[in-house]
């Protein structure tokens, strides 16, 4: 009965800003809105092609601005603060330069606020003036492996790569997706920044000479996490997992500034501001400072914004305390600051850009409320964000700033409204559209497949507009990107169990890019799940025809052949994969299963042994190995193999039962009973174990327990009654009337 309201609700949802302006009396906004509306629906900007690095050519005059940012007229911008030697009798820039000349790759480590970026930038500036091109990794850009030297770099072959704040970049990179990779996008599908960075730099060293490549990077080294349950800055680097990368770097622990450096910084900086101060207090301020440059800067920012003098009483001693106090002050000034901080938090969790438009819209979503509350929030959030941009630089959050609010936003609670919001923003703003694919991938990782699918469908709709006027070379790249999106969509549909639709999506990807080997592979996996094994084999054949060294495809091709009973062909396929990657535990394991089905038990065991050399905790291989040894009568070895399984799956009732059977065959009856009891502990109605115990007690001439356990086995499975009639293990009790009654009724 209220269907007539639906168009009104939809109109408000799609034109919220216009209506809010109208309701507030801002009539001139109506004219602007309609002008924008007509323009936006007549034009779409084609996205610029991106290169991951900011290229700073030799002898640049604006290197510090491009790396450190900041306003020319802001004396508290990092690049405008006079550089200080942090430790007496040491020249940090020269120390770093020597390390770089000797090792070529240097990683500057230090806690938050020590000035790691400034030290790296000072070194980059010096080398840039000596003729080095500086390549600064831009925030949020995809780093890929170049096929050839990118034309953006030019002809200079003395390249200094600059990677800043690697902790957060690497932590967020595990689910990054290339927006337009020149190679098969699938190859970059799940590759973390740690791996891509190493591969890319190795490639640049091939394209140049290794001596022409230098790498300077910065990272935080705090071992303690400020957010309980989340990894510390150091853990985000994953030092052990990606040791190949980190071993290339010479680490340099940046010393904290001495008090004299803080005093010199105050003397050089305060005079350039409107802050009132007495130089006599600088030594005491230096002593109460937390030994970081950043804390000095943040204190001066606050005092300048609040028109307060620089005194010991007005000075906040630690950076952490500074962030917490500033957050509380922002909330006291504008209560909706909570929503704005939470909005930045939520955007960062999904690795989405922190633009004003995304922060404002997300904050309004988090604030919620009815129509009139939303109207009030609209203006409050706009006022608050103006303040936070000016006073707190909220759109460029620094280490510890957002965490100062305390509890992290539970992202999964807001996925539905947040997805709707991002999709609405993507309709209107091209710079959000570019992030839509990455957002979909993050949703996929959270197992929110329906929302991920909506993002992909929207991306497919928008990309046809983005590339409408592209040149042939760019159109080819566009087609590769479209193929990737179809591939990704197939993955999501497969996760939803919609296998036929997934295969159709994979077919779309292949029709656009027939050389997309990983799509053929995933299509084969989906076909296996549907039981269409012959088609799956054909799909794997297509994958290996494109990429002959695709060992995963050879392996799964063998699995499909094995399921069809074509065992010798399966083994040949497994062997082909193992020729390519001998250290593939799955290939050896699957080969073992095929050999078992052929009755070639010794070879089966040898295959499992190869699996376990590579993956010692593969309990399935241990278990199958135990079966094969048991079948060969190698009972002690079988028991040892089953014991290995139970280290990893101590509650596996079948393994306990099989272990009991092996002990029984060795005549170790009491140990066998204990093993059967363990099986029944985890599955009380496991009739095989009841029968195994009955046999043991029969041989031990324990008539009561033999009858009791046999009765349990027959109750659970009447077939045991017929088996017991001729089982010689009961010969010791066969003449007992109770046994006769049990097997004859």
Buried (B, 14 or more C-beta within 10 A) or exposed (E): EEEEEEEEEEEEEEBBBBBBBBEEEEEEBEEEBEEBEEEEEEEBEEBEEBBBBBBBBBEBEEBBBBBBEBEEEBBBBBBBBEBBBBBEEEEBBEBBBEBBEEBBBBBBBBBBBBBBBBBBBBBBBBBBEEEBBBBBBEEBBBBBBBEEBBEEBEEBBBBBBBBBBBBBBBBBBBBBBBBBBBEBBBBBBEBBBBBBBBBBBBBBBEBBEEEBBBBBBBBBBBEEBBEEEEEBBBBBBBBEEBEEBBEBBBBBEBBBBBBBBBBBBBBBBBEBBEBEBEEEBBEBBBEEBBBBBBBBBBBBBBBBBEEBEBBEEBBBBBBBEBBBEBBEBBBEEBEBBBBBBBBBBBBBBBBBBBBEEBBBBBBBBBBEEEEEEBBEBBEBBBEBBEBBBEBBBBBEBBBBBBBBBEEBBEBEEBBEEBBBBBBBBBBEBBBBBBBBBBBBBBBBEBEBBEBBBBBBBBBBEBBEEBBEEBEEEBEEBBBBBBBBBBBBBBBBBBBBEBBEBBBBBBBBBBEBBEEBBBBBBBBBBBBBBEEBBEBBBBBBEBBBEBBEEBBBBBBBBBBBBBBEEBBEBBBBBBEBBBEBBEEBBBBBBBBBBBBBEBEBBEBBBBBBEBBBEBBEEBBBBBBBBBBBBBBBEBBEBBBBBBEBBBEBBEEBBBBBBBBBBBBBBBEBBEBBBBBBEBBBEBBEEBBBBBBBBBBBBBBBEBBEBBBBBBBBBBEBBEEBBEBBEEBEBBEBBBEBEBBEEBBEE
